[in-house]
Amino acid sequence: MVQTSYDSVPYGVAAYSDTHIARLHMIGRLLGMEPPDFRRARVLELGCAAGGNLLPMADQYRASDFIGIDLSPVQIRQGRELTAELGLSNIALRAESIVDFPASAGKFDYIICHGTYSWVPPEVRPKILDIVRHHLSPNGLAVISYNTLPGWAAVRGLRDIMNYHVAPLRTPEEKIAQARALLQLILDAQFDRTSAYAAVIEHEIKVINAATDQYLFHEHLEENNQPFYFHEFVAQANDHHLDYLCDTDLAISQLGNYASSVGQFLSRTTDPVRLEQYLDFVSNRRFRASIVMQRGLAANRGFRVERVEEFWLLSAALPDRVPPDGPLAPHEKLTFRIPNGGTFSSGDDASAALFLTLFHHRDKPISVKALVAEAKARYLLPHPEAALRRIACDTVLRLFLSKGVNLLPEPGREVATVSPRPVALPFARAAARRSERVTNARHEIVVLNGPSRAVLLLLDGTRDRRALIDNLDAAARRGELTMRQHGNPVTDVGLIAAQIGALVDGALTALAENALLIG
Ligand SMILES: C[S@@+](CC[C@H](N)C(=O)[O-])C[C@H]1O[C@@H](n2cnc3c(N)ncnc32)[C@H](O)[C@@H]1O
């Protein structure tokens, strides 16, 4: 059996909400396509590692069938253990190479190849595109992610430096520690901390510090990591009879999200690939997740705004003030802050009422129909419901394209409030037995602290708050959970008991806020 670097340093728990089949479906629908129903689909992932991306989807959509292949037997074994623990019969994880993918495998409605295209030897890349060409169903969608230039150009030098330094070292642990240490040393040695070189190193240290050891190892210390210009990737896909549809992050191709001078400069660019390439130049992009499809599928890529009504909305936008319920001023201007630092404003009572109602539902997705009904009732809007629905679809689409709101295919399994006997997402409980990184009901990674992880493991619906406190209290007394105050371990039994109530409450609230509770 082939041994790979992923056997010695497995990639760990990794789910990517941008590659979720329901999101691919949503994007296709918005762009006027008829992608296959993700609830009854055949799904393939190439380079699936331990199934961290595929398993939560298989758990969620039991009527869909999933196949994941990866070269690393160790990772596949880990994924199979989790499959068995969750009792899933709709997923097969196989230790095999992409180059040996059987021609008899049939068609797939969705094909995912995340974090693999840039990271395999050159001869494997055409095979990935070949598989997509021959095995993607006629209306299917595939997502392939890769590192991009020009963003990777500056980082490539640092990668070379780290690789040179760690080449004589033997264990992955030594290599990871030494790579981190050398970058820091080089930064500390800069007399001019305002230089371009210092800025690049400083930025990369930030990226690496926020990432796992596995990321550092496989991103920088792997033999293969080939970035491409976006137009190069599209040409490679075209060579395999595949068309580029869009990025999983639609915001990156919206001119409105860039300085107005960029819009003016590109105003006569009609080729969408050329246009996006320039946007990569402007933003120094270093990573993309491109959606591709069979040639000739989407002649018209315009957004179908009325299809926004098919989705549930979740907004993280915070208003500068929250007016009381009741009529708003006809030109009510409220400014909302979105997590990426941007802002948007309402210009009238209808849009202000809709955005405020979305804000009141920031814990739980809401449908357009329910949003309109609630906004109308809360703020006593005189507008007819049909007009409000049109305004809602229009403004929500604009917000979605600037990352102010997310569109979800379903209301979601998560509950926003803590019930008397809370139940955690079973997949997250299984993952929490292995790691502090778990996947939530929105297919996002949540990193748990000690108490949250301990509480999550107990949430099978049989325990109330008292039972959770007793369990944690016992764990603390056995020394399995260390309480801290001002950074020091607490040994006083009374103090432990007093802290545990607050810890359990804090953990439950955090788990609910992070979409980890389903009952
Ligand atoms: C950087 S990791 C990404 C893993 C996962 N898709 C993710 O994004 O978290 C690349 C994966 O591709 C797998 N891989 C590399 N070459 C492969 C090949 N020829 N066939 C199948 N898998 C391969 C590796 O074992 C590894 O799990």
The ligand as an ORCA input file, in Angstrom:
! r2SCAN-3c Opt
* xyz 0 1
  C      -4.394     19.230      0.864
  S      -5.282     17.743      1.123
  C      -6.942     18.278      1.028
  C      -7.888     17.356      1.699
  C      -9.356     17.813      1.710
  N      -9.964     17.716      0.404
  C      -9.453     19.214      2.246
  O      -9.578     20.159      1.448
  O      -9.403     19.384      3.464
  C      -5.033     16.850     -0.392
  C      -5.619     15.426     -0.362
  O      -5.457     14.840     -1.645
  C      -5.066     13.477     -1.463
  N      -4.400     13.025     -2.672
  C      -3.191     13.421     -3.153
  N      -2.942     12.774     -4.303
  C      -3.984     11.963     -4.552
  C      -4.299     11.031     -5.586
  N      -3.468     10.806     -6.586
  N      -5.458     10.362     -5.501
  C      -6.326     10.570     -4.468
  N      -6.071     11.444     -3.477
  C      -4.919     12.122     -3.515
  C      -4.187     13.528     -0.239
  O      -4.059     12.256      0.375
  C      -4.920     14.536      0.638
  O      -5.868     13.930      1.483
*
